[in-house]
Amino acid sequence: MITREELYALVWSAQGKSAAARLGVSDSYLVRICKALDVPKPPRGWWRQETFGKASPPPVLPPARPGRPLTWSKNANGTLPIKTFYRGEAFDKSVQAWRSGPNPGPHPLIPLASDAFRKAHVPTNGTHLVTGGKDAIDLTTSPQAFARGLALANALYKELEIRGHPVRIVAGHRFIRPFLNSWTEPPHSTARELNSPWVPKAPTIATIAGVPIGLAIIEIHGEVLRRYIGGGDFVRASTAKSVNGVTWTETHLLPTGRFKITAYSPHFPIPWRKEWCEVRRHSIEGLVDTIVLELEQLATTLPHAVFFLEREESDRVGT
């Protein structure tokens, strides 16, 4: 393992290929490590100027920025350099926002998502927001729970970034977003089931130790007995007063205000999924660090990990 300070000393004491060889990587891969740890590297021509005693002095190592790793190790989880092989406008904007300087505020995807969901509409069943915005994170929520869902996404994304795992919206056909349900247990007697919970234009992906993992935050729906009161309206059967005219009861799936975090394989056709569900409201926020730790432990053992780790190694050897 090498720290930021040790990496800084290395790249300013030995030329690119020589410094890279000490870490067992290529010089182009060393550049990515320096970018990931925010370590300044000698610019082109600096070593030639140094030979003639005309080189400018090395810049001071800047303080570590929030969300950046402090160490790097060739084989350790969570310390791989951020690798910008994703493409897409949403990804580019989030990277630019995250690299613009110290960022104690929200994760850069959050304000983008807030703008995207501001234009959302509620379908006829009235259970969740739907938006076609390209910057919308994978968040399924009712209008009433939107603010909390966004806050939960921010907490999860920032915890991942702090531990060195970038979170991006990845457009294009590189990854899939499978169908994800909105309940904890399959409904038993629901007459009006959700036809199709909202699916974003592009999946939200966290990259952990080189392995992409899809992330979705979904408000849990539960079965509720409701009574028809006329005019196309229903109310909870337990609160319904006497109704004039024709009436009946139906069981509907309705948002509960509780959330679940779903992690899944975004690589077709390899299935893998894991969920963390709230039993009571506002209880899942305290589990975010545990969830990230569990994903770190799982990442390299997932069914689709082999494909991406082999390609990572192929890219490294190729460079």
N, C-alpha and C positions, 0 to 999 in steps of 0.2 A: 504494500500500500504506500502511496505517496501523497503527502499533504500539498496544499496550495503553495505554501512557503518553499517546500522542497522542490516542487515542480518549477517554480519561478527561478530558484537558484540553478537548477539543471539547464533550463533552456537558455539562460544567459551566460552559461559557462561552457557549453558545448554546442556545436553546430547541429542543425536539424537531424540529419541521419544518425549522427553519433549519439545525440540525446535520445532519439527514438529507440535505438538499438539497446540502450540500457534498460528501457521499459519493455522491450520485446515486442514493439509495434512498429508500423511504418511511419515515415515522417508525416504523411498526410493524416494518418490517424492521430498522431501527436498534436496536430493542429486542432482536431476536434476535441481532444482532451483539454487543451488550453482554453478553448472557447467555452467548454462546459464548466470549467472551474474559474472562468474569468481571470485567467493569468495572461498578462501581456507577453507577446513573443517578439523576438527581434524581427524588424521589417526586412523586406528584400534589400540586399546590398549592404546590410549593417555589418556583417562579418568581414566583407572586403574593406570597408572603411576602417574597421577595427584593426586590420592588418597594418594599415598606414597611420594608425593613431589619430584618425579623424572622425571616429564614430561618436555620436552623441551618447551621453551616459544613459544607462537603462532607466526606464521610468519606475516610479515607486509602485510597489504592488498595492493595488487598491483594496479597500476592505471588502470582505465577502458580502455579496448582495443576498437579500432574502430569497429563498427558493433555490439557491445554487448549492451543489455539493461542495464539501470542504476537502474531500479526499477522493482518490481514484485508485482502484485496484483492478487488475486485469480479469480476475475471476470472481469478484465479490458482487453480490446482488446490490442493486441500487447505486452503484458507483460508475456505471458506464457513462461515457460522454453522451450528451444530447445529440442525437443523430438526425439531421433534418432531411430525411428521405421522403417525408410526406409532402404532398403538393395540394394546393387549393387556397383560395383567397382567404377563407376563414382561418386556416392554419397560419398563413403569412401574417395576418393582422394580429393574431394572438401572440405569435413569437415576437413581433415588433414591440407590442405593448409590454411583454414580460422582460425584454432586454433593454428597455428604455432607461432604466435606472432602478434605484432602490424602490421596492414596491410593497409598502406595508398595508396597502389597501386590498380590495378584492382581487381575486384571480382575474386575469384579463378576459377570460371567456364570459364572466358574469355580466359586465355592462353590455357586452355584445348581445348576450342572451336576453337581457332585460329589454333592450330595444326591439329585438325580434318578437318577443312575446307581447310587447305593447300593442302590436298589430294583430294579435291572436283573436280568434272568434270561438264561441262556444257552440258545439253542434246541438242538434235538436234534443238529444238526450240530456244535455246540460251538465255532463259530469266532468269534462276535462277541457282544457284549452288546446286549440289547434292552431298552428302557425306554419306558414310555408317559408319562413325566413331561413336563409342559409346559415345564419349564425346561431340558430337555436340549439341549445344543448339538449341532451336526451333526458327531458324532464316531463313526466306525465302528472298533471296536477289539476285540481279544480281551481277556479278563480279565487276562492276563499283561502286556499292553502298555498297559493303561488309564492308569496313572499317567504314563507318558511321553507318551501322546496328549494328556492333559489339560494337561501342562506345555507341549507344543508349541502347543496352542490358546491358552494364556495368553500365550506369547511373541508369537504372531501378532497377537492382539487388542490387546495393549498397544502394540505397535509401530504399529498402525493408529491407535489413539487418540492416541498421542503426536504423530502427524503430522496430527491433526485430523480423523480419519475414524471416526465412531462405529460400533460393532459391536453389533448387537441381534438378539435372537430376535424375529421378526415373525410373530405369529399372525394367523389370519383367512385371507381368500382373496385378499389383495393380491398375493402372490407365489407362484410355484410352485417346487417342488424336484424337478428331473427325476431319472430313474434314473441312478445313477452306479455304475460297476462298481468292483471292488476289485482289479483286476490292472493291470499295466503293458502286457502283451501278451495278446491273446485266447488262452485256453487251447486246446491242440491235442488232447489225448487224455483230458481229464477226464471220468470216468464219473459222479462225483457232484459236479455243479456247484452252486454256491450258488444256491438258487432265487430269493431276493430279499434282498440285503443290507439291513440295517436302515435305515429312513427315519424321521427325526424328525417329531414332530407339526407343527413349524413350522421354516422355514429360518432359518439364521443369515446375516444380511445386514450387509455393510459398505457404508457410503455414502461414496463418494469423488467430490468435486466435484459433488455432486448426483445422482450415478449409483449406483443400488444394484447390488451385486455379491454373489452367493451364495457362501458359503465352506463347504467340507466338508473334514474331515481324516479320511483313510481309511487303515487299515492294509492294506498290500499283501498279496494272497494269491498264492501260487505253487503250481505243480503238484508234488506229491510222490508217489512210488511207495510204497504201503503194502501190508503183508501182513495178511490176516485170521488171527487167532490163536484164534478161538473166542469164544463168549459175546458176540458183537456187537462185539468190539474189534479195532482195527487198530493196527499199529505200523509205523514206517518199515521198508521192506523191507531196507534196509542194516543194520539193527540186529536184525532178527528172528532168533531162534534156531530150532532145529528144532521143528516144530509137529506134535503128534499129532492125527490126524483130518484132516478135509477142510480145505484151505487154498487160498488164491488171492491174487493181487495186484490192486490197483486203483490208479488215479491219482486223487488227491484234491486239491482246492484247500484249502490251509491257510495260516493267517496266518504271515508271515515275520518280524514284529518291525520291519519297515521301513514307513515312512509316506509318503503323498503328500498334497499340498495341492491341492485342486481348486477353481478359481474358475469360476463359470458365470453365465449370464444367468438371472435369476429371473422374467423377463417373458415370458409366453406370447404368441405362439408363436415368438419370435425365438431361435434357437439360437446359443450361443457357449459355449466351454469351453476352459480352459487348465489344465494340470497341471504340478506340479513334483514329481518322484519321487526318493526316496532310492535311491542305488546301494548304499550301505552304511549300517548303523544309526548313528543320531545325527549324520548329516551334514546334515540339512535345517535344523536349528536355526540353523546359521550362514548360511543363505540367507534368513532371514526378512526382514531389511531390504531385500535385493535384490528379493524377491518384492513387497513393499509398494511399492517404487519403480517396479517394472514395472507394477503395477496403477494407480499414479498416472498413468503415461504412457499407459496404454491407456484409462483410464476414459471420457474424453469422445469416444473414437473407436469405442467398441463399438457393435454393431448396435442395441442397445436404448437407447443413450444419448439419441438424438434425442427419444424420447417423454418422458423424464423432464426433460431440459433445457428442452424447450418448455413443459412444465407448470410448471417452476420459474420461468421467465420470466413465464408467465401469472399465477402467484400473486403475483409481485413487482409486476407492473403493476396487478393487481387491488387490491393493498393501497395 
